[in-house]
Amino acid sequence: MAEQHLDTDLAWQLVLDAVNRSNVTLPLPGSQEPAIKLNGRGWQLLNDATRDARDLFELFLPLCRPVSEGAGPRVIGQLGQSLDGRIATVTGCSRFINGDDGITHLHRIRAVSDAVVVGAGTAVTDNPRLTVRRVAGRNPVRVVIDRRRRVPDSHHLFTDGQAPTLRLVAGDYHKGAGEIPVKGVLEIPCLGDADSNQPVDPRLILSVLNDFGLRKVFIEGGGVTVSGFLKAGLLDRLHVMVAPMIIGSGRPAFSLPEIDLLDDALRPRAKLVNLGTDMLFDLDFSD
Ligand SMILES: NC(=O)c1ccc[n+]([C@@H]2O[C@H](COP(=O)([O-])OP(=O)(O)OC[C@H]3O[C@@H](n4cnc5c(N)ncnc54)[C@H](OP(=O)(O)O)[C@@H]3O)[C@@H](O)[C@H]2O)c1
């Protein structure tokens, strides 16, 4: 073991170095000294590291591995909820359920993803930027599911020029009908009938993103959108951040079909990580 101690900042730089790489030994940032060896689905630490740095590797290295063109996408969802499973008040106020560490965690997931996806409800209510501002890393392509174009054109996603935005709207999909703009907005008709009240199969959304080379997909919210991907069995991982707060009413994190027996409940492999301000459940639905 070398003497160098890997703290969270160094660990995060290594995570960014690991994006889309496998079977490689990465050196300590700014040095030739080997720090971490990536092999297939696993990794081996070659230096001493703090508990927080190890947690960071365990949470993020699985999200960094490359996804080849022929393979299906890798999809991670997140929900930031109160102890009573709410992601917002009844009026839609969700800022902020999670504390500082939870929000930093959210930005980290964005930084290792190709695309960050939100439903129209979140885009309308929160007017989010969906950029990486709290940590080093690049902005993902922003995607809003906005069948009826109800997100105001003046919202940040369409005006701030910080990152490309794909606006998925009603209409028939034609592959190859555009390219991701450098920082502007591309509207992609693909969500069928604007008057339909039925959700579009989320597989279709992933397939459109795949056509644009976006294979590491982060479903950031809200509850309706994340639940749609979960119900369709499309999430490989789900990060649920629980804040020590009881709202007592409000919008639910999960809405899934009713079940009678607990045998039918979802029971993913789970790892619990103390982020500081929030407790994170890292849920693994992959095989
Ligand atoms: N705490 C958190 O982690 C967190 C994260 C994000 C948002 N939020 C909060 O959550 C609230 C919004 O969440 P929400 O669950 O109400 O809504 P949402 O998931 O943000 O948006 C749902 C809407 O997106 C569109 N959509 C999503 N999936 C679709 C599909 N498969 N096919 C067609 N359209 C689809 C539909 O829009 P149309 O109805 O226009 O068809 C649907 O009604 C806000 O209050 C926000 O502040 C909290």
The ligand as an SDF file (V2000), in Angstrom:
LIG
                    3D

 48 52  0  0  0  0  0  0  0  0999 V2000
  -37.6440   15.2010   -4.7810 N   0  0  0  0  0  0  0  0  0  0  0  0
  -37.2710   14.8160   -5.9770 C   0  0  0  0  0  0  0  0  0  0  0  0
  -36.3800   13.9810   -6.1630 O   0  0  0  0  0  0  0  0  0  0  0  0
  -37.9530   15.4090   -7.1610 C   0  0  0  0  0  0  0  0  0  0  0  0
  -37.3750   15.2260   -8.4370 C   0  0  0  0  0  0  0  0  0  0  0  0
  -38.0400   15.7680   -9.5280 C   0  0  0  0  0  0  0  0  0  0  0  0
  -39.2260   16.4640   -9.3380 C   0  0  0  0  0  0  0  0  0  0  0  0
  -39.7300   16.6130   -8.0850 N   0  0  0  0  0  0  0  0  0  0  0  0
  -41.0320   17.2590   -7.8860 C   0  0  0  0  0  0  0  0  0  0  0  0
  -41.9600   16.3730   -8.4390 O   0  0  0  0  0  0  0  0  0  0  0  0
  -43.0670   17.1190   -8.9620 C   0  0  0  0  0  0  0  0  0  0  0  0
  -43.3020   16.6780  -10.3810 C   0  0  0  0  0  0  0  0  0  0  0  0
  -43.3390   15.2610  -10.4240 O   0  0  0  0  0  0  0  0  0  0  0  0
  -44.5520   14.4740  -11.0130 P   0  0  0  0  0  0  0  0  0  0  0  0
  -44.3800   13.0590  -10.6120 O   0  0  0  0  0  0  0  0  0  0  0  0
  -45.8120   15.1830  -10.6460 O   0  0  0  0  0  0  0  0  0  0  0  0
  -44.3830   14.6610  -12.5960 O   0  0  0  0  0  0  0  0  0  0  0  0
  -43.1680   14.3300  -13.5900 P   0  0  0  0  0  0  0  0  0  0  0  0
  -42.7660   12.9150  -13.4510 O   0  0  0  0  0  0  0  0  0  0  0  0
  -42.1080   15.3500  -13.4790 O   0  0  0  0  0  0  0  0  0  0  0  0
  -43.8690   14.5880  -14.9950 O   0  0  0  0  0  0  0  0  0  0  0  0
  -44.9160   13.7360  -15.3910 C   0  0  0  0  0  0  0  0  0  0  0  0
  -45.3350   14.1490  -16.7760 C   0  0  0  0  0  0  0  0  0  0  0  0
  -44.2660   13.9500  -17.7110 O   0  0  0  0  0  0  0  0  0  0  0  0
  -44.7930   13.4190  -18.9170 C   0  0  0  0  0  0  0  0  0  0  0  0
  -44.3880   12.0090  -19.0180 N   0  0  0  0  0  0  0  0  0  0  0  0
  -43.5950   11.3140  -18.1770 C   0  0  0  0  0  0  0  0  0  0  0  0
  -43.4490   10.0440  -18.5830 N   0  0  0  0  0  0  0  0  0  0  0  0
  -44.1790    9.9300  -19.7200 C   0  0  0  0  0  0  0  0  0  0  0  0
  -44.4500    8.8690  -20.6110 C   0  0  0  0  0  0  0  0  0  0  0  0
  -43.9560    7.6360  -20.4080 N   0  0  0  0  0  0  0  0  0  0  0  0
  -45.2730    9.0930  -21.6720 N   0  0  0  0  0  0  0  0  0  0  0  0
  -45.7840   10.3230  -21.8870 C   0  0  0  0  0  0  0  0  0  0  0  0
  -45.5590   11.3790  -21.0870 N   0  0  0  0  0  0  0  0  0  0  0  0
  -44.7770   11.1810  -20.0080 C   0  0  0  0  0  0  0  0  0  0  0  0
  -46.3070   13.5290  -18.7920 C   0  0  0  0  0  0  0  0  0  0  0  0
  -46.5890   14.8450  -19.1930 O   0  0  0  0  0  0  0  0  0  0  0  0
  -48.0290   15.2830  -19.7800 P   0  0  0  0  0  0  0  0  0  0  0  0
  -48.9540   15.2190  -18.6170 O   0  0  0  0  0  0  0  0  0  0  0  0
  -47.7860   16.6610  -20.2890 O   0  0  0  0  0  0  0  0  0  0  0  0
  -48.3690   14.2950  -20.8510 O   0  0  0  0  0  0  0  0  0  0  0  0
  -46.4970   13.3320  -17.3020 C   0  0  0  0  0  0  0  0  0  0  0  0
  -47.7330   13.8060  -16.8180 O   0  0  0  0  0  0  0  0  0  0  0  0
  -42.6970   18.5650   -8.8740 C   0  0  0  0  0  0  0  0  0  0  0  0
  -43.3880   19.1070   -7.7670 O   0  0  0  0  0  0  0  0  0  0  0  0
  -41.2130   18.5620   -8.6060 C   0  0  0  0  0  0  0  0  0  0  0  0
  -40.8630   19.6580   -7.7890 O   0  0  0  0  0  0  0  0  0  0  0  0
  -39.1210   16.0970   -6.9930 C   0  0  0  0  0  0  0  0  0  0  0  0
  1  2  1  0
  2  3  2  0
  2  4  1  0
  4  5  1  0
  4 48  2  0
  5  6  2  0
  6  7  1  0
  7  8  2  0
  8  9  1  0
  8 48  1  0
  9 10  1  0
  9 46  1  0
 10 11  1  0
 11 12  1  0
 11 44  1  0
 12 13  1  0
 13 14  1  0
 14 15  2  0
 14 16  1  0
 14 17  1  0
 17 18  1  0
 18 19  2  0
 18 20  1  0
 18 21  1  0
 21 22  1  0
 22 23  1  0
 23 24  1  0
 23 42  1  0
 24 25  1  0
 25 26  1  0
 25 36  1  0
 26 27  1  0
 26 35  1  0
 27 28  2  0
 28 29  1  0
 29 30  1  0
 29 35  2  0
 30 31  1  0
 30 32  2  0
 32 33  1  0
 33 34  2  0
 34 35  1  0
 36 37  1  0
 36 42  1  0
 37 38  1  0
 38 39  2  0
 38 40  1  0
 38 41  1  0
 42 43  1  0
 44 45  1  0
 44 46  1  0
 46 47  1  0
M  CHG  2   8   1  16  -1
M  END
$$$$
